[in-house]
Amino acid sequence: MKIDKKIYEDKVRACWIGKAMGGGIGAPYEGVPYQLFLTAKDIYLDQGPNDDLELQLVWMLYAEKFGLELDSAALTEGWRQHIKYGMDEYGAALRNMRRGLTPPLSGAVDNWFKDGMGAAIRAEIWACLAPGRPELAAYLASQDASVDHCGDGVWAEMYIAAACSAAFTGCGLTAAMAEGLKHIPADCRTAQGIRFATGLWHGRVPYTELRWRIMDRFGSHNFTDCVMELCFVTAAMLYGGNNFEQTVLHAVNFGMDTDCTGATCGALFGILHGTKAFPDRLTEEMNQEITVSDFLKDIPGLPRSIDEFTARIITLAEKMNIALETGPARTFPAYQPVSYNPQELLPPVNWLVMPGIGEGEALEIEKTLMANGPGQTVYQEDRRIFYGTQLDLSPYVSCFNHMHLFTFVKIPETMDDSVIMACADTGITVWLEGRQMLNYHGRQLALPAFHRTEGGSTFAFPMTGDKYYLIHVRLLFCRSPLTLSVAVGNTDSLFVSGVEYKI
């Protein structure tokens, strides 16, 4: 589809301005689990690094290099060379890549956060490179998202990319959203959430009721859950109308992943309305230079300003458009979530599982294990093999009894900055080498992320390489379903490779 060049350029620039503004407004409130009541006078524009924008700078380099041949394999190389994020799905994907797994397995295997917002927040670049071509934008988004997500985590990015691509044609918000929905399964949770939030708007549900209605249907204790967040984005865009501040504040006031919802709303608003729609006071305050994280700042050729980013995107989009129009006809395969057998892809994790025993017996077992080390012949009948960091203990739950678990952990090299994460869906106590390190009875559902562990904690524990350390876990008043996660990482929230769990 032909799009006026000046309008296209203005919309691309507005996309990145809106992305930076919206993310900056939401950044100070990221993760708040409650409703906010901010007004325009409360706006503070944080202009620090944000993965919502800076990851797309890196992807632009790879799009310049590969053009229409860009795929998940090329983007995987980008992750390996440049991305050091250890948070959530990023850390899980990097751990899988170190094991030799490639997309889509790298995004699916042992990834508790596969439905997170980490891919959806980097969707706009594909729309800017494929304006008016939502099928291509959705395809490129699927190649990107499948590196570190699976299922709804991928469909969320595909939806945003397709909707933003359609918005370049001058259609309205609802038409762009309808186009986005065409490119994901109608029965996936992402599509259901977007239709639900749209239905609230059509039904003229008061804004004050939106949050509890959305949380009741699609709420998650993980504040980065993409379905919940896209419900917030949808509602904010529809209820915000043509007012940028009101739109972004609606998104931020819902709480949860506020930098991402604010940035996503800001980018789509910019594409729809252009640069003239931003308030002068925010435009004047915003720094046109792009601030990136320390580990990205030395990458050669990275755009340093919104103007440079915009100009290079436009040049690249023109090249890709010429290749599409003059080259052979292309088809863009639909994304399909991958299934896998954990036993074939993950190393075994060995635990001694003792449901229903008393504290005295557990103490005696701990003393015996510490005295004899791993590999001893006692307690053979209670040894269990799991695969991955998430242990499904539901089969061993009976009648709200306590459960004790034991394993020896060993890392390949000495680490002064090693940390241990332990969390469960019930009260949890952890001893390491007989010393109590954690005693958490808050009864939060488990959230296995080093930097924001819920249902437990992450604690520092320097470890010597090639030495076995006994971990003893007690779970209180167990009931199904029940999961336990124990993992070793570092202070950058990255999983340690080559960890052995033996009993």
N, C-alpha and C positions, 0 to 999 in steps of 0.2 A: 504494500500500500504506500502511495506517495504521501509524504508528510512535508509540509513547508519547512525549509531548512532553518529559518530563523525561529520559528515556533519550536521546532525540535531542539535546537540548541538551548533555547530558554528553558524548556522543560527539563532537559538533562541537568542544567545548572541548578534549577529549582529543586530537582530530586536530591542532589547532594547537600544543598543548603538546608532543605527540610530535614534530611537525615541527621545532619550535624546539630541543628537547632533542637529537634525533637528529642534526640538522644541526650543532648546536654541538659535540657529541662528535666528529663526523667532520671538522669544519673544519680542525683543526691538521694533518691528514694528507692533505689533498686532493692528489691527483696522485702519491702515492708508488707506484712501479711494482713493489713487492715485498710479500710477505706480512708482516703485522704480528702481534704476539703480546701485545696489550694485555689487561689484566685490569681488573676493576672498580676496583682501587686506582689505576690509571693514568688514569682518566677526568678530563679537563679540559673544562669546559663553556664554550666560547667563545660569547659573546653579542653579537657584532658583527653587522653587516648580512649578509644572505645572500639571494641571488636566489631560492633555493628558496621562501622565504616572502614576500619583499617584492613580487615580481611579482604574487602573488595578491591583495595589498592593492589594487593598481592595477586589476586585473581586476574586483574587487568594485565599484569605482566605476562601471565601465561596465555591469556586470550590474544595478546599481541603476538606471541610466539607461535601459537598453534592455529589461530583463526577458527574456521569451522571444524577443524579436526580436533578441537579441544574436547577432552573426555575425562572421565574419572581417573584414569591412569595418570594423565598429565597433572591433574590437580593433586593427586596423591604425592607426586614428586614435590610439589609445592609445600605440602604439609611436612614432608620429611626434611626438606632443606631449611624452611623458614619458620614454621609455626611451633612455638614453645608453650602454648596454653596447656595447662594441666587440668583445667576445670571441666567437670561433668563429662559430656559426650566427647569433648575434644581429647581429654585424657584417655578415655576408653579407646577411642579410635587410634591414637598414637601408640598405645600399648599393643593393640592388634596389629598395627603396621610393623612394629618391632618384632612381632612373632611371625611376620611374613604373610599376613593376611592382606588381601587386596579387596577393593570395592566389588560387590556390595557387602562382602563379609566383614570388612573392616568397620563398617558402621552398625552392623547387626549383632555381632558375637559378643556376649557378655557385656552388653551396653545398657545399663539401667536407664540411661538418659537418651535413648534413641528417639524419643518423642519430644525432645527439648527444642528450644527456640534457636539453637545455635546455627542451624542452616537457614531458617526462615529470615533471619536478620541480614543475610547477605544475598537476597534475591534480586535487588534492584539492578545490579550490574547487567544481568541477563536481559532484563527488559530494555535497558538503555542501549544495549548492543543489538536488540531485535525489536525495535519499535514497530508496532502494528503487526508483529509476527508472534502471537502468543504461543503457537505450537513450538516454535524454535526456542523461545524464552523458557517455556516449561521444560523442554528437553535438556537444555543447558543446566537449568536448576536441578534437574534430577541427577545429572552427572556430578554436580557439585555436592548435593546433599547426601548421596549414597556413600560418600567417603566416610562420613561420621554419624549417619543417622539411618533409620529404617522405618518403613511404614509412614505413619502420620508425620514424623519428622521430615520426611522427604516430600510428602504431599503438601505440607504447609509452604515449603519454599516454592514448589511448582505453582501453587495457587497464587502466591503473591507475585511471582515473576510474570505469570500470564495476565493477571489483572492489571499490573503496572504497564505491561506491553500494550494492552488494549487502551489504557488511559492516554497513551501518546496520540491516539487517533482523534481526540477531541470529544469522545463519548463522555457521558456523565459517570458518576461514581457507581450507581447501581448497575449500569451496563458493563462497566469494567469488572465489577464483582461477579456478575453473571458469566462473563467470559472466563474468568479465572476458574469458576466452578466446573466449566466444561472439560477441564484438563486433569481433573482428579476424580476418583471413584465417588459416585453419589452417596454410597453407603459408608464411606470412611468417616471417622470421628471428626476430622477437620471439616469436611463438607457439612456434616450434621451441625457442628457448632456455628459455622457461618450462617447457615439457614436459620438456626434458632435465634441468633442475635438479630438477624434481619427481620424475623417474625416479630420480635419485641418492638422494633421500630414501627413496622407496619401496624401493629396493634396499639400503637401510641401508649405503650407502657411508660409511666413516668420515669425520668432519668434516675430518680432516687431509689427506684426498685431494681434497676438493672443489675447491680453487682450481686445481690443475693439471689436473683433469679439465675444468673449465669453460674454462680458458685454452686447452687443447688443441683444443677444439671451437669456441669462440666468442671467443677472445681477440683483442684489437685493440691496436695500438700507440697508438691514440687513447684516452686513459684515460676519455673521456666517452662512448664508444660505448654506445648505449642497450641493445643486445642483451646485450652482456657484463655491463653493470651490472644489468639485470633478472634475469639468471641469479644474480648475487650476492644481490640483494634476495630472490629466491624462496628460495634456499638458506638465507639468514639467518633468514627468517621461519619456515621449516619446522623448522630445527634449533634455533632459539631457544625454541620452545614458548611458554609463558606468561610468560617472564621478559624484561622490557623490556631490562635492561642486557645480558643475554646475547645477545638478538636484535640490538641495535644494535652491540655489539662484534663479533659475527660479521660483520656487514656491513662495518664499518670495517677489520677485520683482513684482509679480502680485498685491501685497498689500492685503488688507482685513484681513482675519483671518490667519495671517502669521505664528504664532506659530503652529497652527493646520495643515496647509498645509505642512509646513516644517517638522513637526514631522511625518505626515502620509507618506510623500515621503521617509523620512529617514528610517522608519521601513520597508517599502516594499523593498526599495533598499537593506537594510541589509539582508533580507531573500533571495533575489535574488542573491546577490553577496558575502555574507559572510563577516567576519571581516577584511580580507586582503584588501578589497576595500576602506576602510576609510583612509583618509590622515593621515600620521604619526603625523603631528603637531597638528591635532585636537584630535587624540586618546591620545596623551601625555598630552594635556591640560585638557581633560575631567576628572572630578572627578568620580570615580567608585562608590562612596557612593551616595545614592539617597536622595535628600532633599525633604521633604514633608511639606505640610501646617501645621500650628500649631495645628489645630483641628484633624489631623490624626496622629501626631507624637507619641501619647501615646497609640495607638491601639496595644494590645499585639500580637506578632507574625508577625508583618508587616516586609517584607523584607527590609533590610537596604542598600543593595548593588546590583549592576547589577549581580555580580557573584552568590549571594544568590538567587536572583529572578530567574535567569536562571536555577540553580540547582533544585529548587523546582518545577518549571514548568516542567522540564524534568521528574522528579520523578512522578509527578501527571499525566502527559500525558501517561506514561508507564502503570500506574494503570488503567486509563480510556481505553486504548487500549486493555489491557487484559480483562477487563469487557466486552468490545464490542465483542471480538473474542470468549470468552467462555460463555458469558451469552446468554439469549434469544434474538432473532432478534428484533431490534428496528426500529421504524419509527419516523420520525421527522416532525410534522405537519407544513404546510406552514403558514406563517404569513398572517393574514387578518386584514386590518384597521377596527377599531370599529366605529360604528355610535351611536349617543346618542341624547336624548332630553334634552336640557339645563334646561327646566323648572322642570324636574324630579330630576336633580342632583345639581343644583346651587341655592343658596339663592337669593331671589328677591332683586333687586337694584332699588330704587324708586327715580325718578327725576321729577322735574317740567320742562317741555320743552316748551319754548316760542319763536318760530321762528318769525322773522320779526318785533319784537317790537323795539321801540326807546330806547335811553340811559336813558331818563328821566323816562319812564315807568318802565324800569328795576330797576332803583334806588329805585323807590317807592315800587316795589315788594320786593326788598331786605330789605328795612326798615320795611315793614309789617311782613315779615317772622322773622326777628331778634326780633321784639317786641313780637311776639306771639309764636314762637317756632314751632316744628313739630306737625303734627296732626290737624292743623286748617282746617276749612271747606272751606276757599276761594281757588280759582284756581283749583277746583276739575277737571274741564274738560281738564286741561292741564297736569295732572299727568300721567306719563308713567312708566311702570314696565319693567325693563331689567333683564338679568340674566348673571352674570359674570362681569369681569372687562372691557370688550370691548363692548361699546355701539354702536350699528349700528344706526346712525341718518339719514341714507339716506331717509327713508320715510317722514322725516320732513323738508327736504331741498326744498326751492323754490326760484328760480330766484336770486341767489347770495345775498340773504339777510343775515344780521347778525342773530345769534341765541343765546339766553340766556337760561342757564340751572341753576337750583337750587336744592340743596339737603342738608339735615343735616346728618353729619357723627358722629358716636360715637364708641369709642373703649372700650373694656371691662375693661382694667386696665390702670392706669396712666403710661405714658412712657415719659422719658426725651429724648430718642433718636429716637422718631417717626419722620418719613418723609412722605411727600405726593408727589405722582407722578401724573402729569397731562400732557397729550399730545393728539394732534389731527392732522388730515390731513390738517389743515389749520391754519391761525393765531389764537392764543389763549391768552386770558387774564383770570386770576383767582384771585378772592377775597376770603379771608377767614375771617369770622367775620367782614366783611366790609373793610378789609385791603387788598390792592392790593399786591399779593405775586408773581405774574408771569405776564409778558407781552411780549409774544414772537410772532413775525411776520415773522419768517424766512422761513415759508412755507415748511419746511421739512416734509416728510411723517412720520406719528406717528410710534414710536418704543417704546413700553411700557416696559422698563427695568429700574429699579431704578438707576443702576450704569451708564447708558449711554442713558438716555432719549433723543430721537429726537422728533421733532415736539412739544416741550414743555420743561419741566424741572422737576427735583425733588428738593424739598426744605425742609429744616428742620423746624419742627413745634412741639414743645413739647405739648402733649395733656393730659388732665386729664380724668381719667376713668369715665364712666357713665355721661359724659357731651356731649351735642349735639353742634356741630360746624357747622355753615352755610357755605357752599361752593357755590360760584356764578361763573359760567363759561360763558365767551362770546367767541363765535366763529365768525370769520370774513369771509365775502364773501363765504358763504357755497355753495358747489356743491357736487353732488353725484359722486362716493361713499364717505361717510363721517363716520369716526369712532372717538370716544372719549374714552380715558381710564383714569380713576381716581382710585388710590389705595393708601392704607396706608401701609407703611413698616417700617423697622428700618435701622440703619446705616450699617447693614450687608447685606442689599439688600433682606431681607426675608420679605414676606408678613405677616402682622399681622392677626391673626385668630380672628374670631368673630366680625368683623367690621360690623356695621349696617348703612345702608343708608335709610333715612326716610324723607318723605315730607308730 
